[in-house]
């Protein structure tokens, strides 16, 4: 189950999982780019299901995970790659945008990890990968909500890794630096 798969890192990750033979569920907010990702995967023989989803809608995210588990019988891997990367200076950061970043970047990881953990325990283990950012550990101007939420996701992942290790559930983070992706271009103008 992979989120944020319509372009960039998420699209490449979904393609790789499919190449390795995984039957995957991919999710993104925008239907057109999500469908294009699925078509590219199917063209290479991959097994993929799609779900238009904003992970910031926590109830919808829980429902999508439950539906995927019912359809496939299990969820072995969860990749939380979807994000809110709205950038603005500290002085103009609205509380509403701050909460949106935390909901999309941190709260979604909490509810999805809680949703898949019982499934993974029953199946003898699994893997959860949370995409953070170099911004979680390096100071970048005009990224206060994004950086703070990605730093929170890093620590969330560290605690989850310790707590879930006895059940053979690995929790890792991936911290990309600056990559030429559509999201990077959009955030830098």
C-alpha atoms as one frame of an Amber mdcrd trajectory, in Angstrom:
protein
   0.000   0.000   0.000   1.703   3.164  -1.231   0.566   6.778  -0.929   1.651
   9.812  -2.899   2.299   7.796  -6.050   1.151  10.065  -8.854   4.636  11.405
  -9.629   8.214  11.722  -8.468   9.544   9.462  -5.717   6.168   7.793  -5.128
   5.678   6.899  -8.778   9.204   5.470  -9.033   8.739   3.505  -5.803   5.431
   2.039  -6.971   7.004   1.038 -10.273   9.848  -0.717  -8.506   7.540  -2.663
  -6.185   5.524  -3.799  -9.208   8.707  -4.807 -11.065   9.633  -6.946  -8.066
   6.290  -8.776  -8.359   4.257  -7.097  -5.622   0.535  -6.623  -6.088   0.114
  -3.016  -4.998  -2.485  -0.449  -4.096  -1.422   3.063  -5.031  -3.043   6.250
  -3.818  -2.840   9.939  -4.624  -5.082  13.006  -4.512  -5.178  13.631  -8.266
  -6.990  11.044 -10.353  -5.336  11.794 -13.711  -1.697  11.404 -12.631  -2.636
   8.415 -10.463  -4.232   6.710 -13.457  -1.136   7.456 -15.557   1.063   5.797
 -12.934  -1.200   2.741 -12.900  -1.221   2.531 -16.708   2.588   2.650 -16.803
   2.785  -0.138 -14.221   0.232  -2.297 -16.034   2.055  -1.750 -19.346   5.086
  -3.431 -17.764   2.980  -6.341 -16.468   2.464  -5.071 -12.926  -0.538  -5.762
 -10.718  -1.909  -2.489  -9.398  -5.098  -1.129  -7.855  -5.772   2.592  -7.491
  -7.507   4.734  -4.925  -7.968   8.495  -5.149  -7.137   9.556  -1.614  -6.076
  12.576   0.407  -4.254  11.088   3.410  -5.181  14.221   5.353  -8.724  12.820
   5.387  -7.868  10.371   8.137 -11.186   8.504   8.066 -10.883   7.980   4.309
  -7.308   6.751   4.784  -8.396   4.197   7.393 -11.206   3.044   5.092  -8.826
   2.674   2.129  -6.485   0.505   4.192  -9.357  -1.663   5.420 -10.634  -2.071
   1.860  -7.162  -3.019   0.596  -6.713  -5.565   3.380 -10.087  -7.100   2.582
  -9.404  -7.178  -1.168  -5.860  -8.580  -0.955  -6.143 -10.541   2.277  -3.121
  -8.785   3.811  -0.932  -5.698   3.799   2.762  -6.544   4.063   4.229  -3.156
   3.217   3.026   0.376   3.871   4.777   3.334   2.266   3.683   6.731   3.597
   4.997   8.984   0.853   2.112  11.452   0.443   2.819  14.849   1.913   1.875
  18.453   2.325   4.888  20.496   1.228   3.434  23.988   1.366   6.296  26.381
   1.943   6.134  29.847   3.488   8.137  31.966   5.919   7.596  31.636   9.662
   6.090  35.124   9.973   3.316  34.347   7.502   2.705  30.706   8.466  -1.014
  30.320   9.148  -2.184  28.005  11.874  -4.562  26.366   9.386  -1.707  25.485
   7.006   0.398  24.313   9.970  -2.359  21.906  11.038  -2.821  20.700   7.448
   0.908  19.851   7.219   0.840  17.995  10.548  -2.328  16.109   9.589  -0.957
  15.049   6.185   2.639  14.414   7.213   2.319  13.000  10.754  -1.261  12.173
  11.752  -1.692  10.082   8.595   1.331   7.975   9.549  -0.089   7.389  13.019
  -3.520   6.243  11.823  -2.121   4.106   9.002   0.442   2.443  11.255  -2.270
   1.708  13.797  -4.432   0.272  11.022  -1.822  -2.067   9.519  -0.070  -3.205
  12.692  -2.670  -5.849  13.681  -2.602  -7.240  10.120   1.173  -7.410  10.068
   1.312  -9.031  13.499  -1.091 -11.759  12.336   1.004 -12.370   9.217   4.341
 -12.612  11.016   5.688  -9.144  10.236   5.903  -6.437   7.653   7.545  -3.181
   6.698   6.517   0.444   7.061   8.462   3.149   5.254   7.819   6.808   6.025
   9.217   9.398   3.647  10.633  12.257   5.666  12.935  14.862   4.128  16.335
  16.360   4.569  14.272  19.246   5.985  13.604  17.079   9.053  17.256  17.392
  10.056  18.542  20.513   8.266  17.205  24.052   8.546  15.645  25.321   5.365
  14.134  28.823   5.182  10.404  29.166   4.507   9.646  25.568   5.481   8.578
  25.794   9.118   5.444  23.601   8.947   6.935  21.140   6.482  10.220  20.805
   8.378   8.616  20.533  11.806   6.116  17.906  10.622   8.802  15.857   8.879
  10.966  16.006  12.036   7.973  14.767  14.027   7.530  11.949  11.493  11.178
  10.982  11.967  10.780  10.631  15.723   7.399   8.898  15.328   9.116   6.359
  13.062  11.954   5.813  15.532   9.540   5.065  18.375   7.354   2.859  16.159
  10.441   0.889  15.070  11.327   0.110  18.682   7.768  -0.785  19.682   7.005
  -2.966  16.656  10.338  -4.784  16.328   9.244  -7.709  18.571   6.605  -8.572
  15.930   9.075  -8.458  13.025   7.609  -5.182  11.767  10.334  -2.898  10.460
   9.743   0.841  10.457  12.193   2.914   8.446  12.433   6.414   7.115  13.695
   7.630   3.792  15.083  11.193   3.796  15.557  12.433   0.247  17.547  15.560
  -0.336  16.831  17.892  -3.208  15.575  15.942  -6.201  14.186  17.293  -9.447
  10.582  16.174  -8.955   7.333  17.956  -9.786   6.730  18.562  -6.060  10.144
  20.195  -5.682   9.526  22.422  -8.678   6.129  23.421  -7.311   7.480  24.279
  -3.861  10.343  26.410  -5.185   8.301  28.307  -7.727
